[in-house]
Amino acid sequence: MEKIASEKKPWNIVLATLVVLTGFLLRIYHLGGTSFWNDEAEQVLTAIQPTIDGTLFMIQQHTMAMPLDYMVTKLLVHFSVKEEVLRFPAVLWGTMSIVANYLLIQMISARNSTKIALLAILFLSLSPIHIEYSQEMRFYASLFFFYSLANLLLFIALKYSNAKLWIGYTLVTAIGSYFHPYVLLVVVNGFLYLVAVLLGWIDLPLDRKYKIFSAKIDSSFVNYTISTVALFMIFLPGYLYFGSNETYNFTLTQFARLDWSLMVGLGWRAKHILPGIPEIGIWHILQIIGAVIGVCFIFIKHERYRITIILLLGSIAQLLILVGFCIYKNFFFSPRQIMHLTPIFMYVSAIGFIEAVTALGSKEKNLRFAALIVIPLLIFGSSLPYIRAVYAYDKGDMQTISQKIIQSYKPRETVAIIGVDYPIEFYLSDYYLSRVSGKPNIDLLHLNWDNVSQLSKKKIKYLILSAGSTPSQQEMVKNLGFTRVEGSVELLYFRTGK
């Protein structure tokens, strides 16, 4: 993994800092602009339980939930219940992920490492799906960070085979697994690396003749094995306590086609769009074209990109594992389940562009310089419509709905919430009306569409409909004497004629 002296220039540090700062600003901008949505409400209501036991019990009821992300929220609610404060850790996780991937790519790239790393993290900093989940109070941003950091520490440990490095990698990965179990998938990359060593495809700094029996090789395999066993032993109690009782009844494609979820998760298709913007635009095409060119280069010049190939194959293997896991658990597949793998595909795209520019040759120096200016500008400009679409996406209206209710609420009035059988809308309403407003005595009544007739029997002035209510349900509410006054996701109605 040689370093080219010409790349070790102060302005490269400046450029990297600017890219990371850009990623941070995009993640913190508009952070508190929308209400918590359902899953975020679950997390904050879990965090504000008066006892640790109460919080841990509620975590057990949540899908794929491990405790540490909730504990971070539990710490912060002692200082504030504002959206921007409770979402801020996700901003930090997302930003630090950019740094971790920059260091990883620089370390494993044999040539043009700084240019490739800068272009890869530019894709990552501007990625709309990563911006979205770096603004959400859920465990996806922490998954992304700990997986990225574990990847970096794994390859440092494999390179130097130092016991302290292996301990550091094991501790970070173990902690990360208690934010999200998918962090453990990093062991797939280590397994493929050591298989490549056994096959003689990757040479460690030892005599090839004695490689299999050398102490250095032996320590790499032994350290990896001990680390992997330790990781799963550390994770096992958490799995048994928080996840072993999980059963689901979804289909793999219950909420979206598999190809759509994969494309969105890899950053090759938009999750959110604005009018007049295609789902697959220049931003996505640039990544796809770069990835295709990059795959060609890394296999043609495989001696230079052997670790890159391992990471690419490892990411593909993990995609298959995650799809298989969803099938096994009868769970639906979602783009957010694979977003921690996308930096590797962005890395491959960066290789494609940098290798293509380098291939222009020394005689085209001016053209190469122009390409290195135009490509980042094109990437930046093409990302902006999709970033704006993320900011424009309205996750929920409970913030404004609760403010509207508080303005006119009188003692002993009832606020009814009509939701699905699982009363998350009730939790969301309770959080905003009782916790945020500071008025815990508001009378809340949870209903579903089977007992909606109770609306005509009770003196209810306020009615909240859950996200996804149908026009026929809205018409039913109107016929019961309610008038819509607020909301586009959740809907607020006032009783008229009283």
Secondary structure, DSSP 8 states (H G I E B T S, - for coil): ----GGG--HHHHHHHHHHHHHHHHHHHTTTTSS---HHHHHHHHHHT-SSHHHHHHHHHTSTT--HHHHHHHHHHTTT---HHHHHHHHHHHHHHHHHHHHHHHHHH-SSSHHHHHHHHHHHHHH-HHHHHHTTSSSTHHHHHHHHHHHHHHHHHHHHH--HHHHHHHHHHHHHHHTT-GGGGGHHHHHHHHHHHHHTTSS--SS-GGGTTTSHHHHHHHHHHHHHHHHHHHHHHHHIIIIITT------TTSSS-HHHHHHHHTTSS-SS--TT--SS-HHHHHHHHHHHHHHHHHHHTTTTSHHHHHHHHHHHHHHHHHHHHHHHHT----GGGSGGGHHHHHHHHHHHHHHHHHTT-GGGHHHHHHHHHHHHHHHHHHHHHHHHHHHH-----HHHHHHHHHHH--TT-EEEEE--SS-HHHHHHHIIIIIISS-TT-EEEEE-TTSGGGGGTS-EEEEEE-TT--HHHHHHHHHTTEEEEE-SSSEEEEE---
